[in-house]
Amino acid sequence: MPIESSLEIFKTISPQLNENQIISDLCSVKGIFIDVWKTLSSKGTYIGAHPMTGKEKSGYENSDALLFENSVFIVCTENGKSKLFDEYINLVKTSGARISLLDPHLHDKITSRVSHLPQLLSVLLVNHSAQKVDENSFLDYAAGGFRDMTRIASSDFAIWESIIKYNKSEILDSIEKFEKQLSSLKDIIKKDDYSDLNKLFDDARQLRNEIPINTKGFIDPLFDITIFVKDQPGMISKISTILFEHNINIKDIELLKIREGTGGNFKFYFDSESDAVKAKLLIVNAGFNIQ
């Protein structure tokens, strides 16, 4: 449900709980719920959560039994000492999700930086570039990089309105800090300080390459190997068959990049380091190139 509706039901149900009952929300802003919880009188236990997955179509008819499989499922630790906390964690694990434990207010700070600000910047970037000169639309020349950066600009405002409303302070703080960095970048370019600009690019490239597919320390880690796969029919099937025959389970597959007629790099994820090592040896012996 939207955050406003969830809060109203949250306030109504919470005082009616007994000591063996848990109430949980799945909204994308967490601090407001724990703040409201502290104003309520309840014998129950509140555990906030935020599954980092979803579908573009809602309703029961669009249900997906694998929706949470391998997804990041944030669980807030505010009431982590409750006797019911482990029971809740075990329930979430049955969905196939990977648990990430976070303080609710830290959750809101993090999401303001890695989700909410990028959403707003994406919207601004598209609107900023939607210009025309002599009937030439700038967006007609937008290539893959621009589309990649602005994909989330297509998001529905109805989803974002309450997120921005209830995480306003963290979003504003994030915008203010970003403004300072943008101003600094402007000064660097004005001064032709290409040494500092080069450092910004180097730092960004290194940090971007270090972003883990799973945040270690919060999430149960997966282990991966990158395989170059020729652009030929049945290549992925060949790899999966080899692993199946040796009882190695693939948790996830990600296409990194591909060139038609040549091939591409695929990342295969496994539950354990030993499975990844064994898979690597089997796939190399089968003639595949490991990146």
C-alpha positions as CSV (number, residue, x, y, z in Angstrom):
1,M,0.0,0.0,0.0
2,P,1.1,3.6,-0.3
3,I,2.9,5.0,2.7
4,E,0.0,7.2,3.9
5,S,-2.4,4.2,3.8
6,S,0.1,2.0,5.5
7,L,0.6,4.5,8.3
8,E,-3.1,4.8,9.0
9,I,-3.6,1.0,9.3
10,F,-0.3,0.8,11.2
11,K,-1.7,3.2,13.9
12,T,-5.0,1.3,14.0
13,I,-3.7,-2.2,14.3
14,S,-0.6,-1.8,16.5
15,P,-2.4,-1.1,19.8
16,Q,-4.5,-4.3,19.3
17,L,-1.5,-6.7,19.1
18,N,-0.6,-9.1,21.8
19,E,2.9,-10.1,22.9
20,N,3.2,-12.9,20.4
21,Q,2.3,-10.9,17.3
22,I,4.4,-9.0,14.8
23,I,3.4,-6.1,12.6
24,S,5.6,-5.2,9.6
25,D,5.4,-2.8,6.7
26,L,7.2,-3.1,3.4
27,C,7.3,0.6,2.5
28,S,10.4,2.3,1.0
29,V,10.8,4.8,3.8
30,K,11.4,3.4,7.2
31,G,12.2,6.1,9.7
32,I,8.6,7.5,9.9
33,F,7.3,4.1,10.9
34,I,9.6,3.6,13.9
35,D,9.0,7.2,14.9
36,V,5.2,6.6,14.9
37,W,5.7,3.2,16.7
38,K,7.4,4.9,19.6
39,T,4.3,7.1,20.1
40,L,2.0,4.1,20.3
41,S,1.1,1.7,23.1
42,S,1.4,-1.9,21.9
43,K,2.3,-5.3,23.4
44,G,3.3,-6.5,20.0
45,T,6.6,-6.2,18.0
46,Y,7.1,-3.9,15.0
47,I,9.7,-5.0,12.5
48,G,10.1,-2.7,9.4
49,A,11.2,-4.1,6.1
50,H,11.9,-3.0,2.5
51,P,12.2,-5.7,-0.2
52,M,14.3,-4.2,-3.0
53,T,12.3,-5.7,-5.8
54,G,8.9,-5.3,-7.5
55,K,6.9,-5.5,-10.7
56,E,5.5,-2.8,-13.0
57,K,2.1,-4.5,-12.8
58,S,0.2,-4.8,-9.5
59,G,-2.7,-6.9,-8.4
60,Y,-3.2,-10.5,-7.4
61,E,-3.4,-11.6,-11.1
62,N,0.2,-10.5,-11.5
63,S,1.6,-12.5,-8.6
64,D,5.0,-14.0,-9.0
65,A,6.1,-16.8,-6.7
66,L,9.8,-16.0,-7.5
67,L,9.5,-12.2,-7.0
68,F,11.8,-12.2,-3.9
69,E,14.2,-14.9,-5.1
70,N,17.8,-13.6,-4.7
71,S,16.5,-10.1,-4.1
72,V,17.8,-7.8,-1.3
73,F,15.3,-7.7,1.5
74,I,16.1,-5.0,4.1
75,V,15.0,-5.7,7.6
76,C,15.3,-3.0,10.2
77,T,17.1,-3.7,13.4
78,E,15.4,-1.3,15.8
79,N,13.6,-4.2,17.6
80,G,16.3,-6.7,16.8
81,K,16.4,-7.9,20.4
82,S,12.8,-9.1,20.4
83,K,12.3,-12.8,20.9
84,L,10.2,-12.7,17.6
85,F,12.9,-11.2,15.5
86,D,14.6,-14.5,14.5
87,E,11.1,-15.9,13.7
88,Y,10.5,-13.0,11.3
89,I,13.9,-13.4,9.7
90,N,13.3,-17.1,9.1
91,L,9.9,-16.3,7.5
92,V,11.6,-13.9,5.1
93,K,14.2,-16.4,4.2
94,T,11.6,-18.9,3.0
95,S,10.9,-16.4,0.1
96,G,14.4,-16.9,-1.3
97,A,15.4,-13.4,-0.5
98,R,18.8,-12.4,1.0
99,I,18.6,-10.5,4.2
100,S,20.1,-7.1,4.8
101,L,20.0,-5.7,8.3
102,L,19.8,-1.9,8.7
103,D,18.9,0.8,11.2
104,P,15.7,2.4,9.8
105,H,17.1,5.9,9.8
106,L,20.3,4.8,8.2
107,H,18.2,3.0,5.6
108,D,16.5,6.3,4.7
109,K,19.9,8.1,4.5
110,I,21.3,5.4,2.2
111,T,18.3,5.2,-0.1
112,S,18.3,9.0,-0.4
113,R,21.8,8.8,-1.9
114,V,21.5,5.7,-4.0
115,S,17.8,5.7,-5.0
116,H,15.9,8.9,-4.4
117,L,18.5,11.5,-5.5
118,P,19.3,9.5,-8.7
119,Q,15.6,9.4,-9.5
120,L,15.3,13.2,-9.2
121,L,18.5,13.8,-11.2
122,S,17.3,11.5,-13.9
123,V,14.1,13.5,-14.2
124,L,16.0,16.7,-14.4
125,L,18.5,15.4,-16.9
126,V,15.8,14.4,-19.3
127,N,13.9,17.7,-19.0
128,H,17.1,19.7,-19.2
129,S,18.0,17.9,-22.5
130,A,14.6,18.2,-24.1
131,Q,15.5,21.2,-26.2
132,K,15.1,21.9,-29.9
133,V,17.1,24.1,-32.2
134,D,16.0,24.6,-35.8
135,E,13.6,21.6,-35.5
136,N,16.5,19.5,-34.2
137,S,15.5,17.7,-31.0
138,F,18.4,17.1,-28.7
139,L,16.9,13.8,-27.5
140,D,16.9,12.4,-31.0
141,Y,20.7,12.2,-30.6
142,A,20.7,10.6,-27.2
143,A,22.6,7.3,-27.4
144,G,22.8,4.3,-25.1
145,G,24.7,6.1,-22.3
146,F,22.0,8.7,-21.9
147,R,19.3,6.1,-22.0
148,D,21.1,4.1,-19.3
149,M,21.4,7.1,-17.1
150,T,17.8,8.2,-17.5
151,R,15.9,4.9,-17.6
152,I,14.3,5.6,-14.2
153,A,13.0,9.0,-15.4
154,S,10.0,6.9,-16.7
155,S,8.9,6.1,-13.2
156,D,5.4,7.1,-12.1
157,F,5.2,10.1,-9.8
158,A,2.3,8.5,-7.9
159,I,4.9,6.1,-6.5
160,W,7.5,8.8,-5.7
161,E,5.3,11.4,-4.2
162,S,5.0,9.8,-0.8
163,I,8.6,8.6,-0.8
164,I,9.8,12.2,-1.3
165,K,7.3,13.5,1.3
166,Y,8.4,11.1,4.0
167,N,12.1,11.1,3.3
168,K,12.2,14.9,2.7
169,S,15.0,15.8,5.2
170,E,17.4,13.2,3.9
171,I,16.7,14.0,0.3
172,L,17.3,17.7,0.9
173,D,20.5,16.9,2.7
174,S,21.6,14.8,-0.3
175,I,20.7,17.5,-2.8
176,E,22.7,20.1,-0.8
177,K,25.8,17.9,-0.7
178,F,25.4,17.2,-4.4
179,E,25.1,20.9,-5.2
180,K,28.5,21.5,-3.5
181,Q,30.1,18.7,-5.5
182,L,28.5,20.1,-8.7
183,S,29.8,23.6,-7.9
184,S,33.3,22.2,-7.3
185,L,33.2,20.4,-10.6
186,K,32.1,23.7,-12.3
187,D,35.2,25.5,-10.8
188,I,37.5,22.7,-11.8
189,I,36.4,23.0,-15.5
190,K,36.5,26.8,-15.4
191,K,40.1,26.6,-14.2
192,D,41.1,24.0,-16.8
193,D,42.3,21.9,-13.9
194,Y,42.4,18.6,-15.8
195,S,44.5,17.0,-13.2
196,D,41.7,17.2,-10.6
197,L,39.2,16.3,-13.2
198,N,41.2,13.2,-14.1
199,K,41.3,12.3,-10.4
200,L,37.5,12.5,-10.3
201,F,37.2,10.2,-13.2
202,D,39.7,7.8,-11.8
203,D,38.0,7.7,-8.4
204,A,34.6,7.3,-9.9
205,R,35.8,4.4,-12.2
206,Q,37.4,2.6,-9.3
207,L,34.4,3.1,-7.0
208,R,32.0,2.0,-9.7
209,N,34.0,-1.1,-10.4
210,E,34.0,-1.9,-6.7
211,I,30.3,-1.7,-6.2
212,P,29.4,-5.3,-5.2
213,I,26.4,-7.1,-6.7
214,N,25.7,-8.0,-3.1
215,T,26.8,-5.7,-0.2
216,K,29.0,-7.8,2.0
217,G,28.3,-7.4,5.7
218,F,24.6,-6.8,5.2
219,I,23.6,-9.5,2.7
220,D,24.3,-13.2,2.4
221,P,27.1,-13.0,-0.3
222,L,27.0,-14.8,-3.6
223,F,30.1,-15.9,-5.4
224,D,30.6,-15.2,-9.1
225,I,32.6,-16.0,-12.2
226,T,32.6,-14.1,-15.5
227,I,32.5,-16.3,-18.7
228,F,32.9,-15.2,-22.3
229,V,30.2,-16.9,-24.3
230,K,30.4,-17.1,-28.1
231,D,27.3,-15.8,-30.0
232,Q,26.2,-19.2,-31.0
233,P,22.9,-21.1,-30.2
234,G,23.0,-23.4,-27.1
235,M,26.1,-22.0,-25.4
236,I,24.3,-21.0,-22.2
237,S,22.5,-24.4,-22.2
238,K,25.9,-26.1,-22.5
239,I,27.3,-24.3,-19.5
240,S,24.2,-25.0,-17.4
241,T,24.2,-28.7,-18.4
242,I,27.8,-29.1,-17.3
243,L,27.0,-27.5,-13.9
244,F,23.8,-29.5,-13.5
245,E,25.6,-32.8,-14.2
246,H,28.0,-31.9,-11.3
247,N,25.2,-30.9,-8.9
248,I,26.2,-27.2,-8.9
249,N,23.3,-24.8,-8.5
250,I,23.3,-21.5,-10.4
251,K,21.7,-18.8,-8.2
252,D,21.7,-16.0,-10.8
253,I,23.0,-15.1,-14.3
254,E,23.8,-11.5,-15.5
255,L,24.6,-10.4,-19.0
256,L,27.4,-7.8,-18.7
257,K,27.9,-6.9,-22.4
258,I,27.6,-8.5,-25.7
259,R,28.6,-7.9,-29.4
260,E,26.4,-9.5,-32.1
261,G,28.3,-12.1,-34.1
262,T,31.1,-12.3,-31.6
263,G,29.8,-13.0,-28.1
264,G,29.6,-11.5,-24.7
265,N,30.4,-11.7,-21.0
266,F,28.0,-13.4,-18.6
267,K,28.3,-13.4,-14.9
268,F,27.2,-16.6,-13.1
269,Y,26.5,-16.5,-9.4
270,F,26.8,-19.3,-6.9
271,D,25.9,-19.9,-3.2
272,S,29.4,-20.8,-2.0
273,E,33.0,-20.1,-2.9
274,S,33.7,-23.8,-3.3
275,D,30.9,-24.1,-5.9
276,A,32.3,-21.1,-7.8
277,V,35.8,-22.6,-7.8
278,K,34.5,-26.0,-9.0
279,A,32.4,-24.4,-11.6
280,K,35.3,-22.4,-12.9
281,L,37.4,-25.5,-13.3
282,L,34.7,-27.4,-15.1
283,I,33.9,-24.6,-17.5
284,V,37.5,-23.9,-18.4
285,N,38.0,-27.7,-19.1
286,A,35.0,-27.5,-21.4
287,G,36.8,-24.9,-23.5
288,F,35.2,-21.7,-22.2
289,N,37.2,-18.5,-21.5
290,I,37.0,-17.2,-17.9
291,Q,37.4,-13.4,-17.7
